[in-house]
């Protein structure tokens, strides 16, 4: 360390190093700092102070009692409010609590590199000039209700314990660049100017509940190891928020302008948020970094507890949100609650989004084994099925209401429309499947409708499962072939006979055939290759080409009629399902 740039105290050790002694600013006209003044000198100095006096005690060690005496000397006798002109406390050390509550600082305030060994209190203080707390060290601090009328700098400051800015007002630019926080509360704070949290780090939580950002264009990149709470906050201007945090609460947050959230590690709750303009939430693919000002790689901000974990972004809830202006890109929607959201048909899901899948493999439902079809499902459907006793589905967390089939059908229907409008037919099919499933299980719907939907589900998976429809088609054709071989193809080809007679100069011809002879004998003898070939020709012609030239028995005729009705329908359902998976 070098000697300070101000005239410093002569109370020094025997060391020849000028910086080894007391660095406190001398109190004119004395040769000592405030700490080392004689009692008579201290009394004389305090006596000459009055409301609005400048205070310059840079580098000085100040106790609670000494600070109290100093502020008492500048109190207005009528209002009892301490009035300070220019305050210079750079590199000062405050022992015990530093109580600046209600103090009015009329000009510039300097606390750069100051050290507060107790709690620093600026509750209700007024700072009318620029205020600098850069590189200051706080054990604990309270700025509740403080008013900063011009710029406020807290760059590289360190708060090792909780800090409270509740209800503070920042009229000018405020900078918390590279500031280190424990838990920090900015509830109800009004930021009228620009805000700089670049490189800030919160070891605990950061609360901005009810804060108002009038013109902040950027927030971050910052790192919060626990949670960032923006509930009920208001963003009046376009803003980009960059944060690496475990949880981000945006409950009832109002976005009055376009906003973009670039996040890492975060689980986001947007319940009842108000989106007046587009809001884009996406994952930041690479770690947040800061420029160190020296050559070499940039420092990674999120090194520590967050580093190495799942850096993906999860959406926990969209309940009560008007999703018309919401864009979600590369996010995990697995835990998302969205049944109460509106305008889901206008929600945009971009990139690689994730939704919950049904249980894999064979599962039991009662006594019967069930293999669930693979599709994207909503978290609420998982909760509802678990509540119905279906195994391996995800149960609703404590306090989360289970939504019934009617509400889920509406949510699925709106999401289906959103994907269809964006020309994403293959992904829209999963939401159509979910909608039909909820309609089928909705006990408030007519029984006839539910029965029809059950048949539609069993036959072709609502026209979406080509393998199921092909399976039924092949089974139906196999059954028809078997019926034809056993009873439909006649024993032998019926002979035909043509006769003619002369009437005047005309010849009248008549053709007559005998009825096909039904096969007889043991059933096993009817299963021949010749009869199989004839049966296959009949079935293929009736199912595909809708025609048959083969004479059949009465049983075979009715079997062919049924085949012409059922098998083309199954073939059409299979083609429809295949088309749905490849349609652009």
GIDA-V496788 format. One record per backbone hydrogen bond with DSSP energy under -1.0 kcal/mol. CO is the residue of the C=O (numbers start at 1). NH is the residue of the N-H. If there is no record, write none. Layout:
co={CO:CO}
nh={NH:NH}
This chain:
co={7:10:11:17:24:27:31:32:38:39:40:41:42:43:44:50:53:55:57:58:60:62:63:64:65:66:67:68:69:72:74:76:81:82:83:84:85:86:87:88:89:90:92:93:94:98:100:103:104:105:107:108:109:110:111:112:114:115:116:118:119:120:121:122:123:125:126:127:130:131:132:133:134:136:137:138:140:141:142:143:144:146:147:148:150:151:152:153:154:155:157:158:162:163:164:165:166:168:169:170:173:174:175:176:177:179:180:181:182:183:184:185:186:187:189:190:191:194:196:197:198:200:201:202:204:205:206:207:208:209:211:212:213:217:219:221:222:223:226:227:228:229:230:231:233:234:235:239:240:241:242:243:244:246:247:248:249:250:251:253:254:255:258:259:260:261:262:263:264:266:267:268:269:270:271:274:278:279:280:281:282:288:290:299:306:311:313:314:316:317:318:319:321:323:325:326:327:328:331:332:333:337:338:342:343:344:348:350:351:354:356:363:365:368:370:378:379:380:381:382:383:384:385:386:397:404:405:406:407:408:409:410:411:412:413:414:415:416:417:418:419:420:424:425:428:429:430:431:432:433:434:435:436:437:442:446:447:448:449:450:451:452:453:454:455:456:456:457:460:460:465:466:467:468:469:470:471:472:473:474:475:476:477:478:479:480:481:482:483:483:484:488:495:497:499:501:503:506:508:510:512:517:523:524:526:528:529:530:531:532:533:534:535:536:537:538:539:540:540:541:553:554:555:556:557:558:559:560:561:562:563:566:567:568:569:570:571:572:573:574:575:576:577:579}
nh={26:12:22:20:9:30:10:27:42:43:44:45:46:47:48:53:85:88:60:25:93:95:67:68:69:70:71:72:73:75:83:80:76:104:52:106:107:55:110:57:92:59:115:62:117:121:103:126:84:128:129:87:132:89:114:91:137:94:139:140:98:142:100:125:102:147:105:149:109:153:111:136:113:158:116:160:120:164:122:146:124:169:127:171:172:131:175:133:157:135:180:138:141:185:143:168:145:190:148:192:152:196:154:179:156:201:159:203:204:163:207:165:189:167:212:170:214:174:176:200:178:223:181:225:226:184:229:186:211:188:234:191:236:240:242:199:244:202:247:206:249:208:233:210:254:213:256:260:219:262:222:264:224:267:228:269:230:253:232:274:235:276:239:280:241:282:243:284:245:314:248:316:250:273:252:255:259:327:261:329:263:301:299:290:309:265:332:268:337:270:321:272:342:326:279:348:281:350:354:315:336:318:341:323:346:347:328:330:353:333:377:370:368:365:363:382:383:384:385:386:387:388:390:389:400:408:409:410:411:412:413:414:415:416:417:418:419:420:421:422:424:423:428:429:432:433:434:435:436:437:438:439:440:441:445:450:451:452:453:454:455:456:457:458:459:460:462:461:464:465:469:470:471:472:473:474:475:476:477:478:479:480:481:482:483:484:485:486:487:488:489:553:514:512:510:508:506:503:501:499:497:491:526:527:528:532:533:534:535:536:537:538:539:540:541:542:543:544:545:547:557:558:559:560:561:562:563:564:565:566:567:570:571:572:573:574:575:576:577:578:579:580:581:583}
